[in-house]
């Protein structure tokens, strides 16, 4: 028993000694590894800081590029453009007249209906003759009597049986009778109410059987050739509009017409402080109607402008109309413009440099001074 115990005790001591040797080696290895790790960490602090800062700069730079707006732009070059005064007006007939009775009488006949064309001098309405023919016959008989008396007086004066004074009285009576005949003829003709010019019998204001006193109208005749397009010009623009200037107009029916300015008022309307102008347009076939709304363009000067799509126009913070264009390579800038007119589906503007790169798509997402990435469109697109 003692022998066995001894053997075991000796064996256990050997194991303990062996374990101590292994542990001491492990500790040493761990300490060396830890020291190397600490040394690596301390020596890498500064280099990692530099690399990190470089990474941050690179990331920020990339973010700045990636965060800038991506838009489409196009280069526009200025072209000569006629500047117009643009006005809103309406078409008007050249003349319109109420044809009225010049004598009293009952309407006996109306020869035209509303809308009929009439020629100058044609009888439109006719009143009854009444006693006018009898009065004319009476005047003619009196004139013949006075003529005979005048001839007899002249013969007697030649023979010395009558004085020159009596001859003069006979001559005056004869002249008066002739004047009375003309008066009665005119009175008889006045029953015919005629067209004062070529035009349209636009309104019928009497019927057969109506009694017309002097000055009461039978109808209305309107002259539509030429037709006038009238408008009001502001005080600011009146000096630019003169007689003889050519103009064009677009009617509310879609028709486009051309004409000349024939009248510019010298007196302003006291209520609106505007001046009336008239432009005459040929209307041989009477296709242009009276009272149509018209947009009038009167050329006043030639300036340089840009022809751009209307979708490129925008508003700034105070509501001014303009465009956003690119300056300093990739900076957005808003510039106020003046709209001069339109051409097909494009608009003419002024107020920009002769050559300008305008943002055509995406301008609503950028502001003044913003950095933008832009894709340049083909000039022919």
ZAMARGU-4260 file (C-alpha; in steps of 0.2 Angstrom, whole numbers, plus 5000, padded with zeros to 4 digits):
<rodrens>
0) 5000/5000/5000 | 5014/5012/5004 | 5023/5007/4988 | 5008/5011/4978 | 5005/5028/4986
5) 5023/5033/4984 | 5022/5029/4966 | 5006/5039/4963 | 5013/5054/4973 | 5029/5054/4962
10) 5018/5053/4946 | 5008/5068/4952 | 5023/5079/4955 | 5029/5075/4938 | 5013/5081/4930
15) 5012/5097/4940 | 5030/5101/4935 | 5026/5098/4917 | 5011/5109/4918 | 5020/5123/4925
20) 5033/5122/4911 | 5019/5123/4898 | 5010/5137/4907 | 5026/5148/4908 | 5028/5146/4889
25) 5010/5151/4886 | 5011/5166/4896 | 5027/5171/4887 | 5019/5169/4871 | 5003/5179/4876
30) 5014/5193/4883 | 5024/5194/4867 | 5008/5194/4856 | 5000/5207/4867 | 5015/5218/4866
35) 5016/5217/4847 | 4998/5221/4846 | 4999/5236/4857 | 5015/5242/4847 | 5005/5240/4831
40) 4990/5250/4838 | 5001/5264/4844 | 5011/5265/4828 | 4995/5265/4817 | 4986/5279/4825
45) 4993/5293/4815 | 4993/5285/4798 | 4975/5279/4801 | 4970/5297/4805 | 4977/5303/4789
50) 4969/5289/4779 | 4953/5293/4787 | 4953/5311/4783 | 4958/5308/4765 | 4943/5296/4765
55) 4931/5309/4772 | 4937/5322/4759 | 4935/5310/4745 | 4918/5304/4751 | 4912/5322/4754
60) 4919/5327/4737 | 4909/5313/4729 | 4894/5317/4739 | 4895/5335/4733 | 4895/5329/4715
65) 4882/5317/4718 | 4870/5328/4728 | 4871/5342/4714 | 4855/5343/4703 | 4856/5334/4686
70) 4847/5345/4673 | 4847/5346/4654 | 4853/5362/4646 | 4854/5369/4628 | 4865/5383/4620
75) 4855/5397/4612 | 4862/5411/4601 | 4853/5428/4599 | 4844/5431/4582 | 4837/5448/4575
80) 4819/5449/4580 | 4806/5463/4576 | 4799/5470/4592 | 4780/5471/4592 | 4767/5481/4602
85) 4755/5468/4606 | 4737/5474/4609 | 4720/5466/4613 | 4706/5473/4602 | 4691/5469/4592
90) 4684/5470/4574 | 4672/5484/4569 | 4663/5488/4553 | 4670/5502/4543 | 4653/5511/4542
95) 4636/5508/4549 | 4621/5520/4545 | 4603/5520/4550 | 4594/5524/4534 | 4580/5536/4540
100) 4565/5544/4531 | 4567/5561/4524 | 4548/5564/4523 | 4532/5558/4532 | 4523/5543/4525
105) 4517/5525/4527 | 4529/5512/4522 | 4523/5504/4506 | 4537/5492/4502 | 4553/5485/4509
110) 4564/5477/4495 | 4577/5468/4505 | 4578/5456/4520 | 4591/5457/4534 | 4608/5451/4529
115) 4605/5455/4510 | 4619/5464/4501 | 4614/5481/4494 | 4622/5492/4482 | 4624/5511/4484
120) 4608/5520/4478 | 4597/5505/4478 | 4580/5508/4486 | 4578/5498/4502 | 4561/5505/4509
125) 4548/5515/4499 | 4534/5526/4507 | 4517/5529/4500 | 4516/5543/4487 | 4500/5551/4494
130) 4497/5569/4487 | 4515/5572/4482 | 4512/5567/4464 | 4497/5579/4463 | 4508/5593/4471
135) 4521/5590/4458 | 4509/5591/4444 | 4502/5607/4451 | 4520/5614/4452 | 4523/5609/4434
140) 4507/5618/4428 | 4512/5634/4437 | 4529/5633/4430 | 4522/5633/4412 | 4511/5648/4416
145) 4525/5658/4423 | 4536/5653/4408 | 4522/5660/4396 | 4521/5676/4406 | 4540/5678/4406
150) 4540/5676/4387 | 4526/5688/4384 | 4534/5701/4395 | 4550/5699/4386 | 4541/5702/4369
155) 4532/5717/4376 | 4548/5725/4382 | 4556/5723/4365 | 4542/5732/4357 | 4542/5745/4371
160) 4525/5741/4379 | 4532/5735/4395 | 4546/5741/4407 | 4562/5732/4412 | 4555/5731/4429
165) 4540/5721/4424 | 4551/5709/4414 | 4562/5706/4429 | 4546/5702/4440 | 4540/5690/4427
170) 4558/5682/4426 | 4558/5680/4445 | 4541/5672/4445 | 4546/5660/4432 | 4562/5655/4442
175) 4552/5653/4457 | 4540/5641/4449 | 4555/5631/4442 | 4562/5629/4460 | 4545/5624/4466
180) 4545/5610/4453 | 4562/5604/4459 | 4556/5604/4477 | 4541/5594/4473 | 4552/5582/4463
185) 4563/5580/4477 | 4549/5578/4489 | 4542/5564/4478 | 4559/5555/4477 | 4561/5556/4496
190) 4548/5542/4498 | 4562/5531/4492 | 4574/5527/4506 | 4591/5521/4498 | 4607/5513/4503
195) 4620/5526/4506 | 4635/5514/4501 | 4638/5496/4496 | 4635/5485/4511 | 4624/5473/4521
200) 4606/5477/4525 | 4610/5472/4543 | 4594/5477/4553 | 4576/5480/4547 | 4568/5492/4559
205) 4551/5495/4550 | 4537/5485/4543 | 4525/5488/4528 | 4511/5499/4535 | 4522/5508/4548
210) 4521/5527/4548 | 4538/5535/4547 | 4540/5553/4552 | 4555/5563/4546 | 4571/5555/4554
215) 4564/5539/4559 | 4574/5524/4553 | 4568/5510/4541 | 4584/5500/4544 | 4603/5499/4546
220) 4616/5497/4532 | 4633/5491/4537 | 4650/5492/4527 | 4662/5478/4531 | 4674/5481/4518
225) 4687/5486/4523 | 4685/5480/4541 | 4693/5489/4555 | 4702/5482/4570 | 4702/5494/4584
230) 4712/5493/4601 | 4718/5505/4615 | 4736/5509/4617 | 4744/5514/4633 | 4753/5530/4636
235) 4769/5521/4637 | 4768/5514/4619 | 4758/5527/4610 | 4774/5536/4604 | 4779/5520/4595
240) 4763/5518/4585 | 4760/5529/4570 | 4749/5530/4554 | 4755/5519/4540 | 4763/5506/4550
245) 4759/5488/4544 | 4751/5476/4557 | 4744/5459/4558 | 4731/5452/4569 | 4725/5435/4575
250) 4706/5434/4577 | 4697/5423/4589 | 4691/5412/4575 | 4709/5408/4571 | 4710/5418/4556
255) 4726/5428/4553 | 4725/5445/4544 | 4736/5459/4539 | 4733/5478/4537 | 4739/5496/4540
260) 4737/5507/4554 | 4725/5521/4548 | 4721/5531/4563 | 4729/5535/4580 | 4720/5546/4592
265) 4728/5562/4598 | 4717/5562/4614 | 4717/5549/4628 | 4701/5541/4635 | 4699/5551/4651
270) 4693/5535/4660 | 4707/5523/4655 | 4721/5535/4649 | 4723/5525/4633 | 4723/5530/4615
275) 4712/5522/4601 | 4720/5516/4586 | 4712/5508/4570 | 4720/5496/4558 | 4711/5493/4541
280) 4710/5475/4533 | 4703/5471/4516 | 4687/5461/4517 | 4682/5459/4499 | 4672/5442/4502
285) 4665/5448/4519 | 4673/5433/4528 | 4678/5443/4543 | 4664/5447/4555 | 4661/5462/4566
290) 4664/5461/4585 | 4677/5447/4585 | 4691/5448/4598 | 4708/5451/4590 | 4726/5450/4596
295) 4736/5464/4586 | 4754/5465/4583 | 4762/5481/4577 | 4781/5481/4573 | 4790/5495/4581
300) 4809/5491/4581 | 4821/5477/4578 | 4831/5469/4592 | 4841/5453/4596 | 4832/5440/4605
305) 4832/5421/4609 | 4819/5409/4602 | 4816/5396/4616 | 4803/5383/4622 | 4790/5391/4633
310) 4793/5377/4646 | 4810/5384/4649 | 4802/5400/4657 | 4800/5401/4676 | 4797/5413/4690
315) 4808/5419/4704 | 4803/5422/4722 | 4795/5439/4718 | 4785/5433/4703 | 4796/5439/4689
320) 4797/5430/4673 | 4814/5423/4667 | 4825/5408/4664 | 4838/5399/4674 | 4854/5397/4664
325) 4872/5391/4668 | 4886/5403/4672 | 4904/5399/4678 | 4903/5382/4670 | 4891/5374/4682
330) 4882/5387/4693 | 4864/5391/4690 | 4858/5409/4688 | 4841/5417/4686 | 4839/5431/4674
335) 4823/5441/4671 | 4817/5442/4653 | 4805/5451/4642 | 4793/5441/4631 | 4792/5448/4614
340) 4780/5436/4605 | 4778/5418/4599 | 4783/5409/4584 | 4775/5392/4580 | 4777/5383/4597
345) 4792/5394/4603 | 4793/5411/4612 | 4804/5425/4608 | 4813/5433/4624 | 4825/5447/4626
350) 4837/5452/4641 | 4850/5438/4640 | 4868/5438/4633 | 4870/5434/4615 | 4876/5416/4618
355) 4868/5408/4634 | 4866/5390/4640 | 4848/5389/4647 | 4842/5375/4658 | 4828/5367/4649
360) 4823/5353/4660 | 4825/5353/4679 | 4826/5372/4681 | 4812/5371/4694 | 4824/5361/4706
365) 4838/5373/4706 | 4841/5391/4714 | 4853/5405/4711 | 4871/5399/4714 | 4867/5381/4715
370) 4880/5369/4708 | 4872/5359/4694 | 4877/5344/4684 | 4870/5346/4666 | 4868/5337/4651
375) 4870/5347/4635 | 4856/5345/4622 | 4859/5345/4603 | 4857/5362/4596 | 4845/5355/4583
380) 4834/5346/4595
</rodrens>
